[in-house]
């Protein structure tokens, strides 16, 4: 690409152009008062009516921009389930932003994660202790699937 600036003709390489674009983007980010803007591109917050007539609030954030990628949920707070859940949490926390949530019933925890836009919930139950599998739940479809712990 050839750029003419102040009567000087200069050849700019693709790498140099990327640097210029990044610097320009950073300058724009510094000049715009971001605290007063509310970007919502690709985000959909809706109340869904379920089969039983109950309602759930879902923040449908794309996986790539979701602040929390997965929630680690032990089924209850006894019988070594929290210890196994913390083990899985500690293995994942270096690769993804994950959240450990041991409080309330599993249904309330699913709803809480739906409301904050967490794409996946990983439930640790008694079968996890026996066969090293977990239940992974998709926020958008509410479908649950058993997968091995090693393939998370």
C-alpha positions in Angstrom: 0.0 0.0 0.0 1.3 3.5 -0.9 0.4 6.3 1.5 0.9 10.0 0.7 1.3 12.1 3.9 2.4 15.7 3.9 3.7 15.4 0.3 5.8 12.3 1.2 5.1 9.2 -0.7 5.9 6.1 1.4 5.4 2.3 0.9 3.7 0.7 4.0 4.0 -3.0 4.6 1.0 -5.1 5.8 2.7 -5.5 9.3 3.2 -1.7 9.6 -0.4 -1.1 8.6 -1.6 -3.5 11.4 0.5 -1.5 13.9 -1.0 1.7 12.7 -4.5 0.3 12.9 -3.9 -0.9 16.5 -2.5 2.4 17.6 -5.5 4.2 16.0 -7.9 1.9 17.8 -6.1 2.4 21.1 -6.3 6.2 20.6 -10.0 6.0 19.9 -10.5 3.9 23.0 -8.7 6.5 25.1 -10.8 9.4 23.7 -14.3 7.8 23.9 -15.9 7.8 27.4 -16.6 4.1 27.5 -18.3 4.3 30.9 -21.2 6.1 29.2 -21.7 3.6 26.4 -23.5 0.3 26.5 -22.3 -1.9 23.7 -24.7 -4.8 23.0 -23.6 -6.3 19.7 -24.6 -9.9 19.6 -26.1 -9.9 23.0 -29.7 -10.9 23.6 -31.4 -10.8 27.0 -34.8 -12.5 27.0 -37.3 -14.0 29.3 -38.2 -17.5 28.1 -41.4 -19.3 29.0 -40.7 -23.0 29.8 -43.1 -26.0 29.3 -44.4 -25.9 32.9 -45.3 -22.3 32.6 -42.2 -21.2 34.6 -40.0 -18.4 33.3 -36.2 -18.1 33.0 -34.1 -15.1 32.2 -31.3 -15.9 29.7 -28.5 -13.6 28.7 -27.4 -15.0 25.3 -23.8 -13.9 25.0 -21.7 -15.6 22.3 -19.2 -18.0 23.8 -16.2 -15.9 22.6 -17.2 -12.8 24.6 -18.9 -14.4 27.6 -17.0 -13.3 30.7 -17.5 -16.7 32.4 -17.2 -19.7 30.0 -18.4 -22.4 32.4 -19.8 -23.0 35.9 -18.6 -25.9 38.0 -21.6 -27.1 40.0 -21.4 -30.0 42.6 -24.8 -31.6 42.9 -24.7 -31.1 46.7 -22.3 -30.2 49.5 -21.6 -33.7 50.8 -20.1 -37.1 49.9 -16.8 -35.7 48.3 -18.7 -34.0 45.5 -17.4 -30.5 46.4 -13.8 -31.8 46.5 -14.1 -33.4 43.0 -15.7 -30.2 41.7 -12.9 -28.1 43.1 -10.4 -30.5 41.5 -12.1 -30.0 38.1 -12.3 -26.2 38.7 -8.6 -26.0 39.5 -7.7 -27.9 36.3 -9.9 -25.6 34.1 -9.2 -22.2 35.7 -5.9 -21.8 33.9 -7.4 -22.3 30.5 -10.9 -20.7 30.9 -12.6 -18.2 33.1 -14.7 -20.7 35.2 -16.8 -20.2 38.3 -17.4 -22.6 41.2 -20.9 -22.4 42.6 -21.8 -24.8 45.5 -24.8 -22.9 47.0 -28.6 -23.5 46.5 -30.4 -26.2 44.6 -29.0 -27.2 41.2 -32.0 -25.7 39.4 -31.4 -22.3 41.0 -27.8 -22.5 40.1 -28.6 -23.3 36.5 -31.0 -20.3 36.4 -28.4 -18.0 38.0 -25.8 -19.0 35.4 -28.4 -18.5 32.6 -29.1 -15.0 33.8 -25.4 -14.0 33.8 -24.7 -15.5 30.3 -22.6 -18.5 31.2 -22.7 -20.8 28.1 -22.0 -24.1 29.9 -22.7 -25.6 33.3 -20.7 -28.6 34.4 -22.4 -30.7 37.1 -20.5 -33.1 39.3 -22.7 -35.9 40.7 -22.4 -39.3 42.2 -21.7 -40.9 38.8 -18.7 -38.6 38.5 -17.2 -40.3 41.5 -17.8 -43.8 40.0 -16.9 -43.4 36.3 -15.2 -40.0 35.9 -17.9 -38.4 33.8 -19.7 -35.1 34.2 -22.9 -33.6 32.9 -22.4 -30.6 30.7 -25.5 -28.4 30.1 -25.8 -25.9 27.2 -27.3 -22.6 28.2 -29.1 -22.0 24.9 -30.6 -25.4 24.3 -30.8 -26.6 27.9 -29.6 -30.0 26.6 -27.5 -32.1 28.9 -24.8 -34.6 27.9 -22.5 -36.9 29.8 -18.9 -36.5 28.9 -15.6 -37.8 30.4 -13.8 -35.4 32.7 -10.7 -35.7 30.5 -12.5 -34.3 27.5 -13.8 -31.0 29.1 
